[in-house]
Amino acid sequence: MSMTIAIIGRPNVGKSTLFNRLAGKRLAIVHDAPGVTRDRKEAEVSWGALKFRLIDTAGLDESAPETLEGRMRAQSEVAIAEADLCLFLIDARAGVTPTDEHFASLLRKAGRPTLLLANKCEGKAAEAGLYEAFSLGLGEPMAVSAEHGEGVADLYQALQAFAQERAEAEAGAAPPQASLVEDWEPEDGIDDGEADERPAGPLRIAVVGRPNAGKSTLINRLIGSERLLTGPEAGITRDSIRVPWQWRGHEVALYDTAGLRKKARVSASLEKLSVGDTLHAIRFAEIVILLIDAGQPFEKQDLQIADLIVREGRALIVGVNKWDLVADKQALRKQIEEEVERLLPQVRGLALIPVSAATGKGLDALMKAVFAAAETWNRRVPTAALNRWLTDAVESHPPPAVSGRRIRLRYMTQAKARPPTFVAFCQRADALPESYVRYMINSLRGAFDLWGTPIRLHMRKGENPYAEKKR
C-alpha cells in the first residue's frame, strides 16, 4: 500500500533538508535564505518496509492570494489536500511563532493526520522550543534534526505505525505485513546516458530556457492542470521539478527547470544552486526542449544553452513560445530557421516547433517531434551498412593527403546509441583534418536519417595484424 506524505511548515524551518534526508539524496535545493522552495517537489521513497510519495512544499506564509507568496501557499494547500499524512515542522531553536500557531490551526481544520516535528533539536538551545510545541495542539512533538539525522529512527517508527493502522482500517484488519511490504523496486536512478539500450521507465524530458520563457506554463498546459507555480515574475522556478505524465499511452517524466541567465549575471549563491540543478537536469534527461521567446528569438544565451545540450549529447528540440503574439509568422519562422542552420551546424535538421503555452497551440506537434527525436537518438546502424556507406563516402570524397601520404579509412562501427556514437579505424587518426570529420558526420546524417541529433565520431588508429610477426 502506498501513501502520500507532505512536509509542511513556515519558511526556513528545514523542510527541504528533511525531504532530502528521507529521499536519501539531494533533490531539493537547501539554502539559508527563507522561501527557497516554491513549487511542490515530489519523490518516491523506499525506506525499510515503507514506500510512500513524499512532497516538499513552499513555506506557509500569510499573504494575499494574488501575490507570489499567496500562490506558493495555494500550492502547499494542494499538497495538504493530497496527503494521507502531514509532517508539520517547527524550528525548535526559534520556538513557536504566531505563524506556526496559525498554520497549526489550518492543519487541524483540514482534518489531516499530522505528526509534529520539532526540528533543529541537536543542541540544548532547542529544549525550550520543544516543550513549547505542545501548545500547538497537534500531539506530542518529536525531536529531530534533519541536518544531522537525529530522531529519524523515531520518525520511521511513527510512520510505520501510521501505515499499519491505515492498512488495517482499509483492509479490514488484514495482516499488516501483506499491505506494507510489496514487490516493489525503488525508482531507477537517473543514468549517465551511456548505455546502448534505453532503460525501462518514462521518457525523461527537460524543459529549459531563459527566465520567463514560459517553461512552467508549457508543462501546466501539457498536463492539463496548474501543477507548477507560474506568474509574471521572472525566476519563479528554482528547483528542477519532476512531473509524471502520459502522452498517448507513453510514460513521460517532464522536468521543469530554473531559467538560465548569462553567467556574468549569476552572482547570488542561491541562483548558482538553481543553475546547477538545471544543468543536472540537462545532463540526465534524454530529450531537452529549449524554449525560446518568439519576441526575442535566439539571443546569445539561447545559443549557449543549445550548445551545452549538444555537448552533453542530449537530443534537442527547439520550441518557439508565444507564437500567438507574432504578427508575421512566416517571416519570423524563416528568420529563425536560417539562424538555426547558421549558428547550430552541429545539429543539422534540428526540429523547430512554434507553440503557444498560453493557448495550447502546437503542443501536439511538439510532442510528436520529441518522440521522433527520441527514436533517432536511440537508433543503431548495422555495421555492414556502415561500412558500405564508408566505402562510398571515401570513393566520392577521399581523405586529403597529409605530408604526401594518403590516410586510409579501413573500418567503421557504431559503439553505442544515445547519442549515436561511431568509431572509424584508420592509419593516422590524429592527422585526419577536422573538416573531413565534419564531412563524414554530415554524410552520415543524410545516409541514415540522423537529422537533428548529436553525432559523435571517434577516429582510432587501426592496428596492423602483421606487426608482431615482422618483429
C-alpha positions as MATLAB code, in Angstrom:
seq = 'MSMTIAIIGRPNVGKSTLFNRLAGKRLAIVHDAPGVTRDRKEAEVSWGALKFRLIDTAGLDESAPETLEGRMRAQSEVAIAEADLCLFLIDARAGVTPTDEHFASLLRKAGRPTLLLANKCEGKAAEAGLYEAFSLGLGEPMAVSAEHGEGVADLYQALQAFAQERAEAEAGAAPPQASLVEDWEPEDGIDDGEADERPAGPLRIAVVGRPNAGKSTLINRLIGSERLLTGPEAGITRDSIRVPWQWRGHEVALYDTAGLRKKARVSASLEKLSVGDTLHAIRFAEIVILLIDAGQPFEKQDLQIADLIVREGRALIVGVNKWDLVADKQALRKQIEEEVERLLPQVRGLALIPVSAATGKGLDALMKAVFAAAETWNRRVPTAALNRWLTDAVESHPPPAVSGRRIRLRYMTQAKARPPTFVAFCQRADALPESYVRYMINSLRGAFDLWGTPIRLHMRKGENPYAEKKR';
ca = [
       0.000    0.000    0.000;
       1.396    3.378   -0.957;
       0.716    6.623    0.855;
       1.426   10.293    0.358;
       3.270   12.344    2.973;
       3.579   16.147    2.797;
       6.163   18.178    4.710;
       4.535   21.398    5.915;
       5.797   24.440    7.812;
       6.685   28.098    7.628;
       9.768   29.238    5.643;
      13.262   28.204    6.748;
      12.352   25.526    9.301;
      14.239   22.790    7.408;
      11.562   21.185    5.218;
      13.838   20.668    2.200;
      16.620   19.310    4.408;
      14.209   16.728    5.823;
      12.922   15.990    2.306;
      16.461   15.227    1.120;
      17.133   13.162    4.241;
      14.075   10.957    3.721;
      14.573   10.734   -0.057;
      18.142    9.563    0.509;
      19.677   12.069   -1.904;
      19.866   15.782   -2.588;
      16.801   16.510   -4.667;
      15.697   19.857   -3.238;
      17.862   22.972   -3.028;
      18.800   23.859    0.550;
      19.877   27.399    1.435;
      19.852   29.709    4.458;
      17.579   32.180    2.655;
      13.892   31.742    3.521;
      11.396   30.763    0.833;
      13.782   28.819   -1.411;
      11.203   26.140   -2.234;
       8.280   27.493   -4.252;
       6.755   24.588   -6.163;
       5.762   21.207   -4.787;
       8.670   18.813   -5.238;
       7.988   15.079   -5.080;
       9.989   11.892   -4.624;
       9.130    8.195   -4.466;
      10.718    6.946   -1.251;
      11.595    3.382   -0.253;
      12.516    3.299    3.431;
      12.776   -0.098    5.053;
       9.362   -1.743    4.771;
       7.723    1.536    3.833;
       7.143    3.096    0.464;
       5.499    6.466    0.024;
       5.269    9.551   -2.138;
       6.959   12.438   -0.343;
       6.080   16.078   -1.104;
       8.244   19.059   -0.200;
       6.254   22.291   -0.046;
       6.786   26.020   -0.041;
       6.909   27.738    3.329;
       3.444   28.640    4.571;
       3.020   32.397    4.719;
       0.126   34.739    5.464;
      -0.130   36.741    2.236;
      -2.787   37.921   -0.211;
      -3.806   35.224   -2.748;
      -2.683   37.272   -5.779;
       0.900   37.685   -4.513;
       3.720   35.237   -5.263;
       3.706   34.142   -1.615;
      -0.058   33.648   -1.764;
       0.258   31.465   -4.872;
       3.021   29.496   -3.140;
       0.719   28.906   -0.172;
      -2.001   27.676   -2.546;
       0.457   25.061   -3.856;
       1.116   23.938   -0.283;
      -2.615   23.718    0.430;
      -2.980   21.396   -2.571;
      -0.259   19.200   -1.071;
      -2.141   19.106    2.253;
      -5.328   18.064    0.452;
      -3.472   15.250   -1.386;
      -1.602   13.982    1.675;
      -2.533   10.984    3.778;
      -0.215   12.321    6.482;
       1.370   15.733    7.123;
       4.713   16.266    8.824;
       4.425   19.711   10.418;
       7.866   21.190   11.103;
       8.726   23.977   13.500;
      12.149   25.393   14.336;
      12.686   24.395   17.984;
      15.513   26.887   18.411;
      13.218   29.753   17.402;
      10.301   28.431   19.444;
       6.632   28.557   18.468;
       5.819   31.657   16.413;
       2.411   33.207   15.612;
       2.805   31.861   12.066;
       3.302   28.331   13.438;
       0.146   28.741   15.526;
      -1.838   29.990   12.514;
      -0.903   27.068   10.294;
      -1.262   24.502   13.061;
      -4.861   25.711   13.247;
      -5.135   25.331    9.440;
      -3.946   21.714    9.669;
      -6.405   20.894   12.442;
      -9.259   22.319   10.362;
      -8.104   20.335    7.313;
      -8.587   17.157    9.320;
      -5.398   15.559    8.003;
      -3.445   13.219   10.307;
      -0.366   15.170   11.407;
       2.956   14.413   13.069;
       4.501   17.420   14.811;
       8.277   17.581   14.362;
      10.445   19.984   16.326;
      13.436   20.380   14.016;
      16.982   21.603   14.792;
      16.972   19.795   18.154;
      20.654   18.886   18.031;
      21.560   21.199   20.970;
      20.328   22.423   24.351;
      19.124   25.689   22.778;
      16.158   23.786   21.342;
      14.815   22.346   24.622;
      12.502   25.260   25.433;
      11.055   25.290   21.914;
      10.461   21.530   22.047;
       8.309   21.798   25.170;
       6.577   24.924   23.865;
       5.434   22.912   20.819;
       2.904   21.054   22.985;
       0.801   24.256   22.902;
       0.058   23.778   19.181;
      -2.479   21.067   19.934;
      -1.050   18.568   17.470;
       0.023   15.973   19.964;
       3.452   15.229   21.390;
       6.246   16.863   19.378;
       9.020   14.635   18.090;
      12.556   15.973   18.469;
      14.524   15.656   15.231;
      17.497   17.148   13.441;
      17.008   16.882    9.681;
      20.550   18.112    9.063;
      22.280   15.624   11.386;
      19.817   12.729   11.179;
      18.918   12.731   14.875;
      15.442   11.408   15.694;
      14.992    9.914   12.210;
      14.726    6.374   13.610;
      11.860    7.518   15.847;
      10.199    9.129   12.834;
      10.444    5.831   10.953;
       8.702    4.008   13.813;
       5.934    6.624   13.846;
       5.423    6.358   10.069;
       5.389    2.570   10.261;
       2.751    2.669   12.997;
       0.627    5.092   10.947;
       0.937    2.913    7.825;
      -0.046   -0.194    9.794;
      -3.145    1.487   11.266;
      -4.117    2.762    7.826;
      -3.636   -0.665    6.246;
      -5.752   -2.347    8.915;
      -8.518    0.234    8.553;
      -8.658   -0.115    4.747;
      -8.179   -3.883    4.548;
     -10.440   -4.891    7.429;
      -7.614   -5.684    9.879;
      -5.718   -7.843    7.345;
      -2.145   -8.798    8.374;
      -0.215   -5.536    8.125;
       2.870   -7.128    6.570;
       0.881   -8.113    3.494;
      -0.094   -4.483    2.918;
       3.081   -2.737    3.957;
       5.661   -4.797    2.124;
       5.056   -5.337   -1.566;
       7.088   -6.459   -4.555;
       8.389   -3.021   -5.263;
      11.644   -1.763   -6.640;
      12.883    1.776   -5.936;
      12.707    4.184   -8.845;
      15.615    3.768  -11.232;
      18.392    6.240  -10.612;
      18.999    8.691  -13.408;
      21.689    7.109  -15.558;
      24.509    8.871  -17.339;
      23.123    8.169  -20.817;
      25.997    5.854  -21.751;
      24.004    2.606  -22.061;
      23.175    1.397  -25.557;
      19.577    0.474  -24.818;
      17.036    2.860  -23.303;
      16.260    1.748  -19.722;
      12.734    0.793  -18.795;
      10.761    3.706  -17.456;
       9.346    7.020  -18.587;
      10.969    9.149  -21.271;
      12.782   11.937  -19.416;
      12.170   15.365  -20.955;
      13.743   18.535  -19.534;
      12.295   21.929  -20.467;
      14.979   24.629  -20.315;
      15.476   28.218  -21.423;
      15.971   31.771  -20.262;
      13.879   33.144  -17.367;
      10.257   33.943  -18.233;
      10.272   31.935  -21.478;
       7.123   30.126  -20.324;
       8.553   26.753  -19.227;
       6.224   26.181  -16.265;
       3.216   27.414  -18.240;
       4.091   24.991  -21.051;
       4.207   21.995  -18.697;
       0.958   23.020  -16.999;
      -0.721   23.239  -20.412;
       0.664   19.843  -21.463;
      -0.587   18.014  -18.375;
      -3.846   19.979  -18.189;
      -3.530   21.242  -14.603;
      -1.885   24.050  -12.630;
       0.761   21.746  -11.176;
       3.567   24.316  -11.337;
       3.702   27.816   -9.926;
       3.508   30.475  -12.660;
       3.227   34.240  -12.813;
       4.615   37.417  -14.374;
       7.660   37.443  -12.088;
      10.873   36.180  -13.688;
      12.756   33.381  -11.946;
       9.859   31.820  -10.033;
      11.140   28.259  -10.529;
      14.247   27.422   -8.501;
      14.310   23.639   -8.150;
      14.041   21.220  -11.039;
      10.555   19.761  -10.607;
       9.696   16.286  -11.902;
       6.138   15.922  -13.208;
       4.975   12.405  -14.247;
       2.626   12.346  -17.242;
       1.294   10.183  -20.071;
       1.145   11.195  -23.730;
      -0.858    8.859  -25.977;
      -0.128    5.892  -23.731;
       3.589    6.696  -23.384;
       5.018    7.252  -19.897;
       6.782   10.612  -19.644;
       8.657   12.452  -16.887;
       8.675   16.203  -17.501;
      11.297   18.295  -15.704;
      10.625   21.981  -15.170;
      13.838   23.933  -14.588;
      15.064   27.298  -13.403;
      15.763   29.877  -16.118;
      19.386   30.166  -17.234;
      20.757   33.701  -17.377;
      24.132   34.846  -18.653;
      26.901   33.541  -16.421;
      28.140   37.056  -15.636;
      24.737   37.935  -14.169;
      24.575   34.899  -11.882;
      26.070   36.155   -8.640;
      23.881   35.127   -5.696;
      24.727   31.729   -4.187;
      21.058   30.670   -4.300;
      20.838   31.338   -8.048;
      24.043   29.373   -8.567;
      22.387   26.407   -6.856;
      19.356   26.781   -9.135;
      21.579   26.904  -12.219;
      23.416   23.806  -11.003;
      20.111   21.995  -10.595;
      19.117   22.929  -14.168;
      22.453   21.718  -15.556;
      21.944   18.455  -13.672;
      18.509   18.070  -15.292;
      20.036   18.629  -18.753;
      22.776   16.061  -18.203;
      20.415   13.332  -17.096;
      17.493   13.997  -19.423;
      17.043   12.069  -22.650;
      15.281   14.815  -24.598;
      15.696   18.541  -23.916;
      13.178   21.123  -25.112;
      14.857   24.512  -25.421;
      12.029   27.013  -25.103;
      12.714   30.422  -26.626;
      10.593   33.570  -26.671;
       9.262   34.412  -30.144;
       9.589   38.075  -29.218;
      13.344   37.661  -28.589;
      14.370   34.670  -30.714;
      17.805   33.128  -30.427;
      19.738   35.505  -28.281;
      23.305   34.603  -27.379;
      22.179   32.902  -24.172;
      19.834   30.598  -26.128;
      22.726   29.537  -28.352;
      24.952   28.846  -25.374;
      22.238   26.685  -23.797;
      21.754   24.814  -27.090;
      25.490   24.243  -27.404;
      25.623   22.886  -23.850;
      22.767   20.456  -24.600;
      24.519   19.186  -27.728;
      27.875   18.832  -25.941;
      26.129   16.762  -23.279;
      24.855   14.519  -26.083;
      21.160   15.072  -25.383;
      18.513   15.097  -28.109;
      17.388   18.701  -28.688;
      14.061   20.217  -29.738;
      13.552   23.986  -30.063;
      10.124   25.272  -29.066;
       9.346   28.855  -30.096;
       6.866   30.021  -27.466;
       4.357   32.901  -27.553;
       3.760   32.221  -31.269;
       0.205   33.516  -30.897;
       1.649   37.024  -30.358;
       3.665   37.040  -33.618;
       2.250   39.223  -36.410;
       4.266   37.998  -39.430;
       4.680   34.306  -38.612;
       6.072   33.267  -41.996;
       8.856   35.859  -41.950;
       9.842   35.085  -38.358;
       9.919   31.342  -38.965;
      12.184   31.805  -41.981;
      14.478   34.052  -39.945;
      14.749   31.561  -37.072;
      15.329   28.609  -39.422;
      18.185   30.483  -41.107;
      19.704   31.356  -37.727;
      19.490   27.748  -36.540;
      21.125   26.477  -39.734;
      23.912   29.049  -39.470;
      24.516   29.080  -35.710;
      23.939   25.401  -34.825;
      25.560   23.451  -37.673;
      26.494   20.640  -35.268;
      22.838   19.516  -35.179;
      21.624   19.980  -38.737;
      17.968   19.217  -39.270;
      17.022   20.391  -35.771;
      13.241   20.354  -35.161;
      11.844   23.873  -34.725;
       8.282   23.883  -33.373;
       6.190   27.075  -32.944;
       3.990   26.775  -29.839;
       1.802   28.807  -27.548;
       1.877   27.668  -23.926;
      -0.939   30.137  -23.201;
      -3.380   28.716  -25.779;
      -2.030   25.179  -26.219;
      -1.473   25.563  -29.945;
       1.367   23.482  -31.382;
       1.828   21.277  -28.305;
       0.778   18.094  -30.108;
       3.334   18.807  -32.841;
       5.916   19.453  -30.115;
       5.342   16.047  -28.510;
       5.438   14.289  -31.890;
       8.800   15.940  -32.524;
      10.003   14.849  -29.067;
       9.241   11.183  -29.715;
      10.697   11.346  -33.222;
      13.897   12.827  -31.739;
      13.969   10.055  -29.125;
      13.760    7.404  -31.842;
      16.647    8.995  -33.768;
      18.713    9.442  -30.602;
      18.324    5.724  -29.788;
      18.945    4.475  -33.344;
      21.567    1.844  -34.173;
      23.000    1.372  -37.659;
      24.092   -2.147  -38.744;
      27.863   -2.492  -39.145;
      27.560   -3.872  -42.690;
      25.509   -0.853  -43.784;
      28.014    1.489  -42.126;
      30.946    0.004  -43.990;
      29.139    0.107  -47.326;
      28.488    3.784  -46.627;
      32.146    4.298  -45.629;
      33.360    2.813  -48.926;
      31.049    5.073  -50.945;
      31.882    8.184  -48.881;
      35.633    7.677  -49.290;
      35.338    6.982  -53.009;
      33.255   10.107  -53.639;
      35.438   12.312  -51.433;
      38.800   10.723  -50.472;
      40.624   11.981  -47.354;
      43.305   14.555  -48.185;
      46.929   13.523  -48.317;
      48.926   14.742  -45.320;
      52.682   15.180  -45.773;
      52.379   13.433  -49.133;
      50.781   10.322  -47.642;
      47.170    9.207  -48.027;
      45.071    8.433  -44.955;
      43.198    5.171  -45.395;
      39.913    4.621  -43.591;
      39.671    0.857  -43.056;
      36.623    0.024  -40.962;
      33.733    1.586  -39.032;
      31.308    0.500  -36.329;
      28.736    2.043  -34.016;
      29.988    1.961  -30.434;
      26.684    2.947  -28.842;
      23.464    4.888  -29.221;
      22.033    7.703  -27.060;
      23.507    9.657  -28.877;
      24.652    7.743  -31.977;
      28.397    7.262  -31.482;
      30.656    5.805  -34.175;
      34.277    4.684  -34.297;
      36.290    4.699  -37.520;
      39.686    2.988  -37.792;
      42.428    4.444  -39.959;
      46.200    4.576  -40.243;
      46.952    8.059  -38.911;
      43.878    9.064  -36.936;
      45.486   12.160  -35.431;
      46.355   13.522  -38.887;
      42.803   13.446  -40.296;
      41.616   17.073  -40.692;
      38.612   18.201  -38.647;
      36.935   19.343  -41.869;
      36.918   15.761  -43.137;
      35.407   14.510  -39.873;
      32.615   17.094  -40.304;
      32.086   15.846  -43.867;
      31.703   12.298  -42.585;
      29.211   13.343  -39.884;
      27.068   15.290  -42.352;
      27.177   12.393  -44.795;
      26.132   10.010  -42.005;
      23.122   12.206  -41.228;
      21.861   12.059  -44.784;
      22.576    8.368  -45.322;
      20.905    7.099  -42.137;
      18.344    9.827  -41.385;
      20.107   11.094  -38.280;
      18.925   14.683  -38.598;
      18.674   16.914  -35.561;
      20.580   14.710  -33.112;
      24.169   14.953  -31.830;
      26.552   12.551  -33.551;
      29.889   11.570  -32.075;
      32.586   10.226  -34.405;
      35.853    8.994  -32.905;
      38.868    8.197  -35.045;
      41.065    5.321  -33.876;
      44.399    4.098  -35.161;
      43.941    0.754  -36.891;
      46.276   -1.976  -35.655;
      48.459   -3.869  -38.138;
      47.757   -7.612  -37.640;
      51.204   -8.487  -39.071;
      53.208   -6.091  -36.904;
      54.077   -8.754  -34.270;
      55.140  -11.298  -36.937;
      57.564   -8.823  -38.545;
      59.275   -8.276  -35.200;
];
